[in-house]
């Protein structure tokens, strides 16, 4: 059976949609008070943005970087940074 060419593109989309995890070297560059724009330039696009309790940006871990990084944003600036071990 021959698959349509666009199926390959559809299969690649979820892989491209995932953000890269924040490595420890990048994590050390993050600091309270940096702008959200500077954060995104340093850490890249987050995997998830949670607005239920303020604004939190999440970068999930993977096998190589088994930690997730959560950054809270208030008034366009980083107000808190935490890193949690992924299971």
PyMOL commands that place a pseudoatom at each C-alpha (Angstrom):
pseudoatom trace, name=CA, resn=UNK, resi=1, chain=A, elem=C, hetatm=0, pos=[0.000, 0.000, 0.000]
pseudoatom trace, name=CA, resn=UNK, resi=2, chain=A, elem=C, hetatm=0, pos=[1.304, 3.426, -0.898]
pseudoatom trace, name=CA, resn=UNK, resi=3, chain=A, elem=C, hetatm=0, pos=[0.955, 6.191, 1.709]
pseudoatom trace, name=CA, resn=UNK, resi=4, chain=A, elem=C, hetatm=0, pos=[0.190, 9.751, 0.640]
pseudoatom trace, name=CA, resn=UNK, resi=5, chain=A, elem=C, hetatm=0, pos=[3.229, 12.043, 0.884]
pseudoatom trace, name=CA, resn=UNK, resi=6, chain=A, elem=C, hetatm=0, pos=[1.591, 14.392, 3.379]
pseudoatom trace, name=CA, resn=UNK, resi=7, chain=A, elem=C, hetatm=0, pos=[1.288, 11.590, 5.977]
pseudoatom trace, name=CA, resn=UNK, resi=8, chain=A, elem=C, hetatm=0, pos=[5.001, 11.884, 6.649]
pseudoatom trace, name=CA, resn=UNK, resi=9, chain=A, elem=C, hetatm=0, pos=[4.552, 15.573, 7.355]
pseudoatom trace, name=CA, resn=UNK, resi=10, chain=A, elem=C, hetatm=0, pos=[1.697, 14.847, 9.771]
pseudoatom trace, name=CA, resn=UNK, resi=11, chain=A, elem=C, hetatm=0, pos=[3.822, 12.324, 11.622]
pseudoatom trace, name=CA, resn=UNK, resi=12, chain=A, elem=C, hetatm=0, pos=[6.632, 14.870, 12.025]
pseudoatom trace, name=CA, resn=UNK, resi=13, chain=A, elem=C, hetatm=0, pos=[4.447, 17.692, 13.394]
pseudoatom trace, name=CA, resn=UNK, resi=14, chain=A, elem=C, hetatm=0, pos=[4.164, 16.393, 17.006]
pseudoatom trace, name=CA, resn=UNK, resi=15, chain=A, elem=C, hetatm=0, pos=[7.930, 15.926, 17.203]
pseudoatom trace, name=CA, resn=UNK, resi=16, chain=A, elem=C, hetatm=0, pos=[8.538, 19.466, 15.975]
pseudoatom trace, name=CA, resn=UNK, resi=17, chain=A, elem=C, hetatm=0, pos=[5.953, 20.924, 18.374]
pseudoatom trace, name=CA, resn=UNK, resi=18, chain=A, elem=C, hetatm=0, pos=[7.859, 19.803, 21.494]
pseudoatom trace, name=CA, resn=UNK, resi=19, chain=A, elem=C, hetatm=0, pos=[10.181, 22.362, 23.015]
pseudoatom trace, name=CA, resn=UNK, resi=20, chain=A, elem=C, hetatm=0, pos=[13.714, 21.425, 23.946]
pseudoatom trace, name=CA, resn=UNK, resi=21, chain=A, elem=C, hetatm=0, pos=[14.259, 20.930, 27.682]
pseudoatom trace, name=CA, resn=UNK, resi=22, chain=A, elem=C, hetatm=0, pos=[16.228, 23.525, 29.616]
pseudoatom trace, name=CA, resn=UNK, resi=23, chain=A, elem=C, hetatm=0, pos=[19.711, 22.119, 30.168]
pseudoatom trace, name=CA, resn=UNK, resi=24, chain=A, elem=C, hetatm=0, pos=[21.490, 22.783, 33.451]
pseudoatom trace, name=CA, resn=UNK, resi=25, chain=A, elem=C, hetatm=0, pos=[23.856, 25.230, 31.723]
pseudoatom trace, name=CA, resn=UNK, resi=26, chain=A, elem=C, hetatm=0, pos=[20.896, 27.245, 30.429]
pseudoatom trace, name=CA, resn=UNK, resi=27, chain=A, elem=C, hetatm=0, pos=[19.135, 26.988, 33.807]
pseudoatom trace, name=CA, resn=UNK, resi=28, chain=A, elem=C, hetatm=0, pos=[22.145, 28.654, 35.436]
pseudoatom trace, name=CA, resn=UNK, resi=29, chain=A, elem=C, hetatm=0, pos=[21.726, 31.637, 33.072]
pseudoatom trace, name=CA, resn=UNK, resi=30, chain=A, elem=C, hetatm=0, pos=[18.135, 32.298, 34.205]
pseudoatom trace, name=CA, resn=UNK, resi=31, chain=A, elem=C, hetatm=0, pos=[17.575, 34.849, 36.948]
pseudoatom trace, name=CA, resn=UNK, resi=32, chain=A, elem=C, hetatm=0, pos=[14.780, 36.674, 38.718]
pseudoatom trace, name=CA, resn=UNK, resi=33, chain=A, elem=C, hetatm=0, pos=[14.190, 40.084, 37.155]
pseudoatom trace, name=CA, resn=UNK, resi=34, chain=A, elem=C, hetatm=0, pos=[15.075, 39.146, 33.567]
pseudoatom trace, name=CA, resn=UNK, resi=35, chain=A, elem=C, hetatm=0, pos=[12.459, 40.089, 30.978]
pseudoatom trace, name=CA, resn=UNK, resi=36, chain=A, elem=C, hetatm=0, pos=[10.193, 37.477, 29.449]
pseudoatom trace, name=CA, resn=UNK, resi=37, chain=A, elem=C, hetatm=0, pos=[11.735, 38.248, 26.045]
pseudoatom trace, name=CA, resn=UNK, resi=38, chain=A, elem=C, hetatm=0, pos=[15.240, 37.590, 27.419]
pseudoatom trace, name=CA, resn=UNK, resi=39, chain=A, elem=C, hetatm=0, pos=[13.986, 34.386, 29.057]
pseudoatom trace, name=CA, resn=UNK, resi=40, chain=A, elem=C, hetatm=0, pos=[12.544, 33.115, 25.771]
pseudoatom trace, name=CA, resn=UNK, resi=41, chain=A, elem=C, hetatm=0, pos=[15.714, 34.042, 23.913]
pseudoatom trace, name=CA, resn=UNK, resi=42, chain=A, elem=C, hetatm=0, pos=[17.802, 32.132, 26.463]
pseudoatom trace, name=CA, resn=UNK, resi=43, chain=A, elem=C, hetatm=0, pos=[15.578, 29.105, 27.160]
pseudoatom trace, name=CA, resn=UNK, resi=44, chain=A, elem=C, hetatm=0, pos=[13.569, 28.869, 23.938]
pseudoatom trace, name=CA, resn=UNK, resi=45, chain=A, elem=C, hetatm=0, pos=[9.861, 28.258, 23.490]
pseudoatom trace, name=CA, resn=UNK, resi=46, chain=A, elem=C, hetatm=0, pos=[8.192, 26.551, 26.489]
pseudoatom trace, name=CA, resn=UNK, resi=47, chain=A, elem=C, hetatm=0, pos=[6.233, 23.308, 26.267]
pseudoatom trace, name=CA, resn=UNK, resi=48, chain=A, elem=C, hetatm=0, pos=[3.312, 24.718, 28.237]
pseudoatom trace, name=CA, resn=UNK, resi=49, chain=A, elem=C, hetatm=0, pos=[2.005, 28.058, 29.499]
pseudoatom trace, name=CA, resn=UNK, resi=50, chain=A, elem=C, hetatm=0, pos=[-0.222, 27.904, 32.586]
pseudoatom trace, name=CA, resn=UNK, resi=51, chain=A, elem=C, hetatm=0, pos=[-2.336, 30.957, 33.408]
pseudoatom trace, name=CA, resn=UNK, resi=52, chain=A, elem=C, hetatm=0, pos=[-4.453, 29.484, 36.230]
pseudoatom trace, name=CA, resn=UNK, resi=53, chain=A, elem=C, hetatm=0, pos=[-2.249, 30.888, 39.001]
pseudoatom trace, name=CA, resn=UNK, resi=54, chain=A, elem=C, hetatm=0, pos=[-0.569, 33.869, 37.410]
pseudoatom trace, name=CA, resn=UNK, resi=55, chain=A, elem=C, hetatm=0, pos=[1.564, 33.084, 34.365]
pseudoatom trace, name=CA, resn=UNK, resi=56, chain=A, elem=C, hetatm=0, pos=[3.925, 30.106, 34.452]
pseudoatom trace, name=CA, resn=UNK, resi=57, chain=A, elem=C, hetatm=0, pos=[6.058, 28.823, 31.582]
pseudoatom trace, name=CA, resn=UNK, resi=58, chain=A, elem=C, hetatm=0, pos=[6.992, 25.130, 31.652]
pseudoatom trace, name=CA, resn=UNK, resi=59, chain=A, elem=C, hetatm=0, pos=[9.834, 23.319, 29.895]
pseudoatom trace, name=CA, resn=UNK, resi=60, chain=A, elem=C, hetatm=0, pos=[9.487, 19.562, 30.281]
pseudoatom trace, name=CA, resn=UNK, resi=61, chain=A, elem=C, hetatm=0, pos=[12.420, 17.214, 30.695]
pseudoatom trace, name=CA, resn=UNK, resi=62, chain=A, elem=C, hetatm=0, pos=[13.403, 14.195, 28.612]
pseudoatom trace, name=CA, resn=UNK, resi=63, chain=A, elem=C, hetatm=0, pos=[15.766, 11.219, 28.961]
pseudoatom trace, name=CA, resn=UNK, resi=64, chain=A, elem=C, hetatm=0, pos=[18.856, 13.418, 28.558]
pseudoatom trace, name=CA, resn=UNK, resi=65, chain=A, elem=C, hetatm=0, pos=[17.607, 16.234, 30.825]
pseudoatom trace, name=CA, resn=UNK, resi=66, chain=A, elem=C, hetatm=0, pos=[15.368, 14.583, 33.446]
pseudoatom trace, name=CA, resn=UNK, resi=67, chain=A, elem=C, hetatm=0, pos=[14.145, 17.808, 35.032]
pseudoatom trace, name=CA, resn=UNK, resi=68, chain=A, elem=C, hetatm=0, pos=[11.350, 20.204, 34.244]
pseudoatom trace, name=CA, resn=UNK, resi=69, chain=A, elem=C, hetatm=0, pos=[11.828, 23.942, 34.619]
pseudoatom trace, name=CA, resn=UNK, resi=70, chain=A, elem=C, hetatm=0, pos=[8.969, 26.215, 35.703]
pseudoatom trace, name=CA, resn=UNK, resi=71, chain=A, elem=C, hetatm=0, pos=[9.294, 30.000, 35.496]
pseudoatom trace, name=CA, resn=UNK, resi=72, chain=A, elem=C, hetatm=0, pos=[6.715, 32.414, 36.932]
pseudoatom trace, name=CA, resn=UNK, resi=73, chain=A, elem=C, hetatm=0, pos=[6.202, 35.712, 35.105]
pseudoatom trace, name=CA, resn=UNK, resi=74, chain=A, elem=C, hetatm=0, pos=[4.776, 38.851, 36.745]
pseudoatom trace, name=CA, resn=UNK, resi=75, chain=A, elem=C, hetatm=0, pos=[4.534, 42.192, 34.929]
pseudoatom trace, name=CA, resn=UNK, resi=76, chain=A, elem=C, hetatm=0, pos=[6.667, 40.876, 32.065]
pseudoatom trace, name=CA, resn=UNK, resi=77, chain=A, elem=C, hetatm=0, pos=[9.560, 39.865, 34.350]
pseudoatom trace, name=CA, resn=UNK, resi=78, chain=A, elem=C, hetatm=0, pos=[10.715, 36.580, 35.847]
pseudoatom trace, name=CA, resn=UNK, resi=79, chain=A, elem=C, hetatm=0, pos=[9.592, 36.489, 39.488]
pseudoatom trace, name=CA, resn=UNK, resi=80, chain=A, elem=C, hetatm=0, pos=[10.423, 32.862, 40.394]
pseudoatom trace, name=CA, resn=UNK, resi=81, chain=A, elem=C, hetatm=0, pos=[12.316, 29.928, 38.914]
pseudoatom trace, name=CA, resn=UNK, resi=82, chain=A, elem=C, hetatm=0, pos=[12.119, 26.322, 40.013]
pseudoatom trace, name=CA, resn=UNK, resi=83, chain=A, elem=C, hetatm=0, pos=[13.429, 23.038, 38.703]
pseudoatom trace, name=CA, resn=UNK, resi=84, chain=A, elem=C, hetatm=0, pos=[11.822, 19.707, 39.540]
pseudoatom trace, name=CA, resn=UNK, resi=85, chain=A, elem=C, hetatm=0, pos=[13.102, 16.210, 38.918]
pseudoatom trace, name=CA, resn=UNK, resi=86, chain=A, elem=C, hetatm=0, pos=[11.020, 14.406, 36.280]
pseudoatom trace, name=CA, resn=UNK, resi=87, chain=A, elem=C, hetatm=0, pos=[9.969, 10.856, 36.963]
for i in range(1, 87): cmd.bond("trace and resi %d" % i, "trace and resi %d" % (i + 1))
show_as sticks, trace
zoom trace
